[in-house]
C-alpha cells in the first residue's frame, strides 16, 4: 500500500518492491517489479521493532519502518522518500532457490533454463 492506496502488482511499476534481499549483516537490496535494484544499509532494532534503511552514499536521509513478523510474513510500515508505505513480504525458503536445489555445475553443455 502506498499513501493509503492498494496498488495492483503491475510488472511495469518501477516503485513497487518485488523482493527485499537481506543476505549480509546490515545490508539489504530492494528489487523492484522492473528488476531495478536499490542497495541500502539495513539496521534492524529487535527491541523497538524498528528497521532503519538508508543509501550508503547518503547517511543524512534515513527511513524508518516499524515491523511485525507473523509466521513467515513480515509487515513493514513507514515512510520512504515522500511515500507512506505498508509492505507485506513473505519469506522464501532457501531450498527453493535454483542454485541450491539443483546444485552447481562448472560446465553445462546445454542450458538448464532454455
Secondary structure, DSSP 4 states (H G I P E B T S, - for coil): -BTTBPPP--TT-SSSEEEEEEEETTEEEEEETT--EEEEEEEEETTTTEEEEE-TT-SSS-EEEEEEEETTEEEEEEEETTEEEEEEEEPPPGGGSHHHHH---S--SS-TT-
